[in-house]
Amino acid sequence: MNSNLLTAFVAITSVAVVLQMLILLAFYLTAKRTSAQVESIATDFQRRATPLLENARDILADATPKLKEITSNLTETSAALKTHAGTLGDAAVEIALRAKNKIVQTDDMLTRTLERVEKTTGAVQNSVLSPVRHVNGFLQALSVGIGSLLNQKKQTQNERRTNEEGMFI
């Protein structure tokens, strides 16, 4: 029984080893086929990607100096704009100060002009109206004097009439 058992054990082990070998062979063949497919895909990818990468490399090599120049120009432009903005700010402040000064000067000039107009008006009124007042006063005095004279003559004539009337009766 031992020998039968040993034979059965060796037979089962042999079948298991052969089965294992077949499984490993299947794994090997599948791995080999998959490896060939992956290698084919990799080769195809490399064949297609190589021109793209070379074009990208050429474009990048061509664009790099231009990008550096653009960056340099932007930096210079930014610095110039900052400088000009500061200058414009200073100019705006100076213009505002000058405008303020001119407004103050204009206000002073208008104030002085109005004061002179008032003084001139007062002087004209005094120089024109004063003689007119004097003439008016003189004419009133003359009128009163003439009126008084005429009034006295009327009174004298009225007295004569009354005297003549009294004599007439």
Secondary structure by P-SEA (a helix, b strand, c coil): caaaaaaaaaaaaaaaaaaaaaaaaaaaaaaaaaaaaaaaaaaaaaaaaaaaaaaaaaaaaaaaaaaaaaaaaaaaaaaaaaaaaaaaaaaaaaaaaaaaaaaaaaaaaaaaaaaaaaaaaaaaaaaaaaaaaaaaaaaaaaaaaaaaaaaaaaaaaaaaaaaaaaaac
